[in-house]
């Protein structure tokens, strides 16, 4: 996994909106309306910071080939992080095509009819979108109907999505949807009340590989809170013929509340889900599925589901594991998970796969599950399952 280090925002001078558009590297440009924002973006250079004053900005801004340099990213941020600017409306509230070494932080994107925030490689499939950081963003009220995503990433490599909140995205969309993305992290984010039937919180497909999802929280985030893989049209894969929908994914230390299934392995070639809580899944604890079939695709295989806590109700969860056709469930590893039936603790789930060291009927002892606190009380018998403290990761 490639770790993206803290980026440096050099702030040497302040240029108010309406002054000359050509600015030197390392300057800070403060803008107060969408026209000034777009002019600043057109003239942006490596190391430049564009700071947005508090207020509402018209959505729909599209920028092509916004390019910083290693150690000198172009930063788009709030002038006052305590009063973040709101980018409202548009097909996409904000879209970057072919960006490199760019950071967005401390902004709100809302009310887009398509995707809230869209970052892509312009369809080139040649790695033109890379080294992107999204930090402390709020994306909300997207769509609301159909396949509308909170954050859409297409062909983006070497990225980090950190401490963002995505809520109320399209009924068939994803909080974060990745198509052909590589070497990225989604860390400390919250996904809530989006997706509906057919949607999900985080999805990685179309050749997506080497992505980690860490310490995130999913609250009613569609049918599948975590869709590891999926189904992608042939022209949209990056690379064009990888042989899988997704590969080498990692999910750890997350909390997933509700949804029809906490996690689905879908045409994936290797994925690890560990140290998570899945609380009251609606139908399945996890699913192993294959949606892209044919000689060019490996069967969904080599998944690992370990040290998780699945707390469910007998009148909600139909089966702990749902296995679809054209998959390779015999290649999956189940180990040391805790299964607890909230309304009938004496019941043990019937697993469709063998498990090494699994435990049933063990009350995890959440601090306050009704209040949303899924930390384990001291001395919980569920240890070492469940999310770890950050310094233990």
C-alpha angles and dihedrals in degrees: 000000000000112000116213109216125218109288123230118235107197112206111188105147140002122235118191122220112273096038120111114311098220108083133178125245116278097028128135115225118194117203133185105187138037094255092057090045092055093047090051091050092051091055099036118137133189112291095021122136120207109199120195119212117227114280144077120301125194112254127227100077112157122191127182126204098358099177133185127168136244107290091006107072125171105248124204110189149140118285085217113026089198089063105035119195118250119227103200133191133344130119085281114010088220132000132189119188119193097355124166130189094004129145128197118190144163098014138122123226115191145159099023115156095212118023125344096223122007124193120173147152094246090255092289095121087207101113096261093143112067147132095037125162123194111186133176095349126154117211116182148155098026122168104325098211129046134003098341118147131207093216119009117197117184120179093346117153133190099014141147128208108192136177093348127149119215118183139165101010126163121313093244099028140089134252087226116009118190122192115182095344125153141193100009142137133214107195135176096352130148123220118187143167099354143108100047118195109350095014134102145193101242125009129180118186144128095070096323112165143175099018125152125201110194136178095349128148125220120193115183091331103168133281093314115026089195117029106186100193125348139174123308135178112249097245092056099059118114107228095026098235110020095150094235142056092231138356139195100007125167130201118179142161094007132141118221119189121190127330125129091273129010094216137001126199102208119178090327125153102210127348133167124209112182143157095012135135119229108191122193101340109198100227114346137027090213139346134215109201144160119210101158108060136176139080092300094062130070115222115258100279150151097040122159124204109182142158094002129142117225111190111182145159121242092226092054111037111068096188134351095230127028114197119192130198125279092032132118104228091163088071093058124100122216115185142163098346122155117225117193127177106210098202098035111026092179091065118097120203119241105236121209091206129049115255129207111222097347118162129208130194094023111140104222092207100227114198095234115342095173088054092047098254108133098172113127120247116243110279095020110171089220093075131148087028120084133044117331127222111266094251090056096056 
